[in-house]
Amino acid sequence: MLNEYTRFDALGLAELVRKGDVHPRELLESAISRTEQMNPDLNAIIYTFFDRARSMASGPLPEGPFTGVPFLLKDLMDSYAGEPLCKGSRGIRAVPEENSELVNRFVSAGVVPFGKTNTPEFGLTITTEPKSSGPAHNPWGRGISTGGSSGGSAAAVAAGIVPMASANDGGGSIRFPSACCGVFGLKPSRGLNPMGPESGEGWDGAVAGHVITRSVRDSAAMLDITAGPEVGAPYRVSRGHGTYLDACGTDPAPLRIAFSSRPFTDATLNPEAVRGLEATVKKLQELGHQVEEADPEIDTDALWRDFFVVVCAHVAAEASLTKKDFGKDAFAALEPSTLNMAMIGRSLTACDLVMAKKGWHAVQLSMGRFLTRYDLLLTPTLIAPPDPHGVLPPTRFEDILLKMGSPVATGRLLMKMGLVKHFAGPTLSRMAFTVLGNISGLPSVSMPLHWTDAGLPLGMLFTGRMCDERTLFKLAGQIERAFPWADRYRKLD
């Protein structure tokens, strides 16, 4: 079965199970075999529970669209009762007593979890190179970043270990690694998928959870299962009518699509990103869509500052909880960049946070108005091809400098002097397009529509109206049928 395993998406594997052509245990053994074959080079999976998964696959499984399909959980927010949750940190090893609600919904779809995927500490950066477990390697090139923070999940899906894995996104962490690894990644609308029961929202609503997939239809079918309110949630958003799966099988009416090559931070587009954008515009025109260049009115300086303020405030709280729940040694083991962000967060005032959120609301309003004139906004997902390892994490010199900044006053001084922007610049510049979807809460998807001359993926990003995932799925399905990307994975098999 191993040779055939990677030729099917998750719905295709589940169909084999339903027909009786294969048993879930056989699929699991194929996934385990592929893990043992490929993960030593990829380091995409950092923890496994094969025996528990074998027991699960051997017994009765929930009847869902993905019954019997092997599955991986990101080691950050997806609590799976009885299995460690480390959040990419050297000092944390929690063992949750209950599943997160999103994991409950994944399991109700019939998947069989068997491991946890690599992630940077607290999901704070867009490359997966944590000190706790080491870097994840891109299946398209060893020593190349998988992106982050769902880099382990994206690498495992691209490499065919699983057809689908869990992910979450607070600044691009589903879409960025999807673009780096050449797979499909949707960040749902704010509040569409559950965040509880431990949290009602992440990073003031910036974070959304879903899956990374090879095929469009797998993402749509899983969202049909997971989307919807939960008890105690701060948001109650509309799912609309019809299924997402039906949407991705239906061509949309001609759409009016804006495209932009202007990053929302201080960044310059690599020629490869420009080439990918131009080629995607041409594809859309061939499909009958009206495409024109237009830029949303966004204050880019305010955008990065307000986002950084909100995130640092939450990192400060997370660091404090780490000390409270796991002790001083766990706190001291946090990475220097995490401690730096926590220091800056502690230096902020309540007024700083409120003003930053007012800035977010201005972005939401601007994008809402922009999308009254257009159905979608197209940009590159990445400003450049995936970086080699070691480019994005702080250098050793920066590690030492960041550790020196301990007084609260130093955090505000660093902000005023522009040193924070200097340290964060390499990361923030690469989030030049993805962060817009998190601040606005709008649904956004990266599609694997461009490969560089060197054979590295560079995704294209579509952002739509609030709770209008159906239009994104309709367009994605149409593009996938007209310009298939599945054959590219054969190079990795």
C-alpha positions in Angstrom: 0.0 0.0 0.0 2.9 2.4 0.7 3.6 3.0 -3.0 -0.1 4.0 -3.6 -0.6 5.8 -0.3 0.8 9.2 -1.5 -1.3 9.2 -4.7 -4.5 9.9 -2.8 -5.7 12.9 -0.9 -7.5 12.5 2.4 -10.9 12.1 0.9 -9.5 9.6 -1.6 -8.0 7.5 1.2 -11.3 7.6 3.2 -13.1 6.5 0.1 -10.9 3.4 -0.1 -11.8 2.6 3.5 -15.5 3.0 2.9 -15.3 0.7 -0.1 -13.4 -1.9 2.0 -10.4 -1.8 -0.3 -8.1 -0.9 2.6 -8.3 -1.0 6.4 -7.5 2.1 8.5 -4.7 0.1 10.1 -3.1 -0.4 6.7 -3.2 3.4 6.1 -1.7 4.0 9.5 1.1 1.6 8.9 1.8 3.3 5.5 2.0 6.7 7.3 4.3 5.2 10.0 6.5 3.6 7.4 6.8 6.9 5.5 7.5 8.7 8.8 10.3 6.4 9.6 11.6 6.7 6.1 11.5 10.5 5.7 11.3 12.2 9.1 14.9 11.6 10.1 15.8 14.0 7.2 12.8 16.4 7.7 12.4 16.6 11.4 8.8 17.6 10.8 7.4 15.3 13.5 8.9 15.6 17.0 6.7 13.2 19.0 4.8 10.1 18.1 2.3 7.8 19.8 2.1 4.9 17.3 0.7 2.3 19.7 -2.2 4.5 20.7 -3.0 5.3 17.0 -2.8 1.5 16.2 -5.3 0.8 18.9 -7.6 3.6 17.6 -7.3 2.4 13.9 -8.1 -1.2 14.9 -11.3 -0.3 16.7 -14.5 1.4 15.6 -13.9 4.9 14.3 -16.4 7.8 14.0 -18.2 7.8 10.6 -17.0 11.0 8.9 -15.6 12.2 5.7 -12.1 11.2 6.7 -12.6 7.9 8.5 -9.4 6.0 8.9 -7.1 8.8 7.5 -3.8 9.2 9.3 -3.4 12.7 10.8 -0.8 14.9 12.6 -1.4 17.5 15.3 0.7 20.7 15.6 2.5 20.9 18.9 1.1 24.3 19.9 -2.6 24.7 20.5 -4.0 21.3 19.7 -4.4 19.6 23.1 -4.8 15.8 22.8 -5.6 14.3 26.1 -2.8 12.2 27.6 -0.1 13.4 25.1 2.6 16.0 25.8 2.1 19.6 24.6 5.3 21.5 24.6 4.6 24.6 22.4 8.0 24.4 20.8 9.6 25.3 24.2 12.5 23.6 26.0 10.9 24.3 29.4 7.3 23.2 28.9 5.9 19.7 28.9 2.2 19.8 29.7 0.0 16.8 29.5 -3.6 18.0 28.9 -6.5 16.1 30.5 -8.9 17.0 27.7 -8.9 17.6 24.0 -9.2 21.1 22.6 -12.6 21.6 20.9 -11.0 21.8 17.5 -9.2 18.4 18.1 -12.6 16.9 19.1 -14.0 18.0 15.8 -11.0 16.7 13.9 -11.4 13.3 15.6 -15.2 13.4 14.9 -14.3 13.5 11.2 -12.7 10.1 11.5 -9.0 10.9 11.4 -6.4 8.9 13.3 -3.8 11.2 15.0 -0.4 9.5 15.5 2.1 12.4 16.2 2.9 16.0 16.9 4.6 18.4 14.4 7.5 20.7 14.9 6.8 24.4 15.6 8.8 27.4 16.8 8.5 28.4 20.5 4.9 29.7 21.1 4.5 30.0 17.3 6.3 33.3 17.4 8.2 33.3 14.1 7.7 32.4 10.5 10.4 29.7 10.4 10.5 26.4 12.2 13.9 26.3 13.9 13.2 26.0 17.6 16.1 25.4 20.0 13.9 22.7 21.7 13.8 20.2 18.8 15.9 21.7 16.0 15.0 22.9 12.5 12.4 21.3 10.3 13.7 20.8 6.7 11.8 21.7 3.6 11.0 18.6 1.5 12.1 20.6 -1.6 15.5 21.3 -0.2 17.4 20.3 2.9 18.6 23.3 4.9 15.8 25.4 3.5 13.1 26.8 5.9 9.7 25.2 6.0 8.2 28.5 7.1 6.4 28.8 10.3 4.9 28.4 12.6 3.1 25.4 11.2 6.3 24.3 9.4 6.4 20.8 10.6 2.8 20.2 9.4 3.4 21.8 6.0 6.6 19.7 5.5 4.8 16.4 6.5 2.0 17.1 4.1 4.3 18.1 1.2 6.4 15.0 1.8 3.3 12.7 1.7 3.6 11.5 5.3 0.0 12.6 5.7 -2.4 14.2 3.2 -3.5 16.7 5.9 -2.3 18.0 9.2 -3.5 20.5 11.8 -2.2 24.1 11.8 -2.9 27.5 13.2 -2.2 31.1 12.0 -1.6 34.3 14.0 0.4 36.2 11.4 0.6 33.9 8.5 1.5 30.6 10.2 -0.8 28.4 8.0 -0.3 30.3 4.8 3.4 31.1 5.1 4.6 27.4 5.5 2.1 26.3 2.9 3.7 28.7 0.5 7.2 27.6 1.5 6.4 23.9 1.1 4.1 24.0 -1.9 0.8 23.0 -0.3 -2.6 24.5 0.2 -3.4 26.5 3.4 -6.5 28.3 4.3 -6.8 30.6 7.4 -10.5 30.8 8.1 -12.4 33.9 9.1 -12.1 35.1 12.7 -14.2 33.0 15.0 -15.3 30.4 12.4 -13.3 27.6 13.9 -13.3 27.0 17.7 -10.4 28.0 19.9 -11.6 26.6 23.3 -12.1 25.5 25.8 -8.8 26.9 27.2 -9.1 30.1 25.2 -11.8 32.1 23.6 -9.5 33.8 21.1 -5.7 34.0 20.5 -3.8 37.3 20.1 -7.0 39.4 20.4 -8.6 37.4 17.5 -5.6 37.3 15.2 -5.2 33.5 15.6 -7.3 30.9 13.6 -6.9 27.2 13.5 -7.5 24.8 10.6 -5.5 22.3 8.5 -2.8 22.3 5.8 -3.6 20.0 2.8 -2.4 19.0 -0.6 -5.9 19.3 -2.2 -8.5 22.0 -2.1 -11.3 19.6 -1.4 -9.7 18.2 1.7 -9.5 21.7 3.3 -13.1 22.4 2.4 -14.4 19.1 3.7 -12.6 19.5 7.0 -14.0 23.0 7.4 -17.5 21.6 6.9 -16.8 19.5 10.0 -15.0 22.1 12.2 -16.7 25.4 11.5 -19.3 26.7 13.9 -19.7 28.2 17.4 -18.7 26.5 20.6 -19.9 27.1 24.2 -18.5 30.3 25.6 -17.0 31.5 22.4 -16.7 35.3 22.0 -17.7 35.2 18.3 -20.7 33.7 16.6 -20.2 34.0 12.9 -22.2 32.9 9.9 -21.4 29.7 8.0 -23.9 30.7 5.2 -25.7 28.2 3.1 -24.4 25.1 1.4 -21.2 23.1 2.1 -17.7 24.2 1.5 -17.0 20.9 -0.3 -19.8 21.6 -2.8 -18.3 25.1 -3.3 -14.9 23.9 -4.3 -16.5 21.7 -7.0 -18.4 24.7 -8.5 -16.8 27.2 -10.8 -17.5 30.8 -9.6 -19.1 33.4 -11.8 -16.6 35.8 -13.2 -15.0 37.6 -10.3 -13.5 41.1 -9.9 -10.1 40.5 -8.4 -7.7 43.2 -7.3 -4.0 42.4 -7.3 -1.2 44.2 -5.5 2.6 44.0 -5.5 3.0 46.6 -2.7 4.0 44.9 0.6 2.3 46.2 3.7 5.7 46.5 5.5 9.1 47.9 4.5 10.0 45.2 2.0 11.0 44.8 -1.6 9.6 42.0 -3.7 12.0 39.5 -5.1 11.7 39.1 -8.9 10.5 35.5 -8.4 7.5 36.8 -6.4 6.8 39.3 -9.1 7.0 36.6 -11.8 4.6 34.4 -9.8 2.1 37.3 -9.3 2.2 38.1 -13.0 1.7 34.5 -14.0 -1.3 34.1 -11.6 -2.9 37.3 -13.0 -2.6 35.7 -16.4 -4.2 32.5 -15.2 -7.1 34.3 -13.7 -7.7 36.2 -16.9 -7.7 33.0 -18.9 -10.4 31.7 -16.5 -12.5 34.8 -17.4 -12.0 36.9 -14.2 -11.6 40.6 -14.3 -8.3 41.5 -12.7 -6.9 44.9 -12.0 -4.1 46.4 -10.0 -5.3 48.2 -6.8 -3.9 48.8 -3.4 -5.9 48.9 -0.1 -5.3 52.1 1.8 -3.2 50.9 4.7 -0.8 52.8 7.0 2.1 50.3 6.8 4.1 51.9 9.7 1.1 51.7 12.0 0.3 48.2 10.8 3.5 46.6 11.9 3.7 48.7 15.1 0.1 47.8 16.2 0.6 44.1 15.4 3.8 44.0 17.3 2.3 45.7 20.4 -0.6 43.2 20.6 1.6 40.2 20.1 4.2 41.3 22.6 1.5 41.9 25.2 0.3 38.4 24.7 3.8 37.0 24.8 4.4 38.7 28.1 1.3 37.1 29.5 2.3 33.7 28.1 5.8 34.0 29.7 4.3 34.9 33.0 2.0 31.9 32.8 5.0 29.7 32.0 6.7 30.8 35.2 3.5 30.3 37.2 2.6 26.9 35.8 6.0 25.3 35.2 8.4 27.2 37.4 11.4 29.6 37.1 13.6 27.0 35.3 11.0 26.7 32.5 10.8 30.5 32.3 14.6 30.8 32.1 14.7 28.2 29.4 12.6 30.4 27.1 14.4 31.5 24.0 16.1 34.9 24.1 13.8 36.3 21.4 10.7 35.2 23.4 12.1 36.8 26.5 12.7 40.0 24.6 9.2 40.1 23.3 7.9 39.4 26.8 10.1 42.3 28.1 8.6 44.6 25.6 5.1 43.4 26.4 5.6 44.1 30.1 6.8 47.7 29.2 3.6 48.5 27.4 0.6 50.2 29.0 -3.1 49.4 28.8 -3.3 52.6 26.7 -0.7 51.2 24.2 -2.8 48.1 23.8 -6.1 50.0 23.3 -4.5 52.3 20.7 -3.0 49.3 18.9 -6.5 47.7 18.7 -7.9 51.0 17.4 -5.3 50.7 14.6 -6.6 47.2 13.9 -10.1 48.4 13.6 -8.9 51.0 11.0 -7.4 48.2 9.0 -10.6 46.2 9.2 -12.7 49.2 8.0 -10.3 49.9 5.2 -10.3 46.3 4.0 -14.1 46.1 4.4 -14.6 49.1 2.1 -12.0 47.8 -0.3 -13.8 44.5 -0.7 -17.1 46.3 -1.5 -15.4 47.1 -4.9 -13.6 43.7 -5.4 -14.4 40.1 -4.6 -10.9 39.2 -3.7 -7.4 40.6 -3.2 -4.4 38.8 -4.8 -0.8 39.2 -3.6 2.2 36.9 -3.3 2.2 34.9 0.0 6.0 35.3 0.2 8.1 38.3 -0.8 10.9 35.9 -1.8 11.7 32.2 -2.1 12.1 30.3 1.2 15.2 31.2 3.1 18.0 28.9 4.1 18.1 28.0 7.8 19.7 30.6 10.1 18.5 33.6 8.2 15.5 34.4 10.3 16.2 33.4 13.9 18.3 35.9 16.0 22.0 35.7 15.6 24.2 34.8 18.6 25.1 38.5 19.0 21.4 39.4 19.0 20.7 36.7 21.5 23.2 38.2 24.0 21.9 41.7 23.4 18.3 40.7 23.9 19.1 39.0 27.1 20.7 42.2 28.4 17.4 44.0 28.1 15.7 43.1 31.3 14.3 46.2 33.0 10.8 47.2 31.9 12.0 50.7 30.9 14.4 49.1 28.4 11.5 47.7 26.4 10.0 51.1 25.8 13.5 52.5 25.0 14.1 49.8 22.5 10.8 50.6 20.8 11.5 54.3 20.7 15.0 53.9 19.4 13.8 51.6 16.6 15.9 48.7 17.7 12.8 46.4 18.0 12.0 47.1 14.4 15.7 46.4 13.5 15.6 43.0 15.3 12.1 42.1 14.1 12.5 43.5 10.6 13.7 40.3 8.9 10.6 38.5 10.1 8.1 41.3 9.8 9.2 42.1 6.2 8.5 38.5 5.2 5.0 38.8 6.7 4.4 41.7 4.4 1.2 40.2 3.0 0.0 37.5 5.4 -0.5 39.6 8.5 -3.3 41.6 6.9 -5.6 38.6 7.2 -4.9 38.3 10.9 -5.4 41.9 11.8 -8.6 42.2 9.7 -9.9 38.7 10.6 -10.6 38.0 6.9 -10.3 34.5 5.3 -7.1 34.1 3.4 -5.6 31.2 1.4 -2.2 30.4 0.0 -2.2 28.3 -3.2 0.9 26.6 -4.6 0.9 28.4 -7.9 4.5 29.3 -8.5 7.8 27.5 -8.4 11.2 29.2 -8.8 13.8 28.3 -11.3 15.6 26.6 -8.5 12.5 24.4 -7.9 11.3 26.0 -4.6 7.7 26.8 -4.0 6.4 30.4 -3.7 2.7 30.5 -3.0 0.1 33.1 -4.1 -2.3 34.6 -1.5 -6.0 35.3 -2.0 -7.9 37.3 0.7 -11.7 37.5 0.7 -14.7 39.0 2.5 -15.5 38.0 6.1 -17.1 34.5 6.2 -17.0 34.2 2.4 -14.8 31.1 2.4 -17.1 29.7 -0.3 -15.8 32.2 -2.9 -12.2 31.3 -2.0 -13.0 27.6 -2.3 -14.8 28.0 -5.6 -11.9 29.9 -7.1 -9.3 27.5 -5.6 -11.1 24.5 -7.0 -11.4 26.1 -10.4 -7.7 26.9 -10.5 -6.7 23.5 -9.2 -8.7 21.9 -12.0 -7.4 24.2 -14.7 -3.7 24.3 -13.5 -3.2 21.1 -11.4 -0.3 21.1 -8.9 -0.6 17.5 -7.7 1.9 16.1 -10.2 4.6 18.2 -8.7 4.5 16.0 -5.5 5.6 13.0 -7.6 9.1 14.5 -7.4 9.0 14.0 -3.6 7.6 10.4 -3.7 
